[in-house]
């Protein structure tokens, strides 16, 4: 599985960080990013995807 963030869709609400702080963090531009080396298979990733108001988190 590959996980990515659509930076244009991300509004910086930080819900993904609140739901899954082991995988997501905010960058200097106020957009969500995936932490390098994080375990993208954690259960909270699916919850973060479902919580994102703009569907900016994409699982391929």
Secondary structure, 3 states (H helix, E strand, C coil): CCEEECCCCCCCCCHHHHHCCCCEEECCCCCEEECCCCCCCCHHHHHHHHHCCCCCEEEC
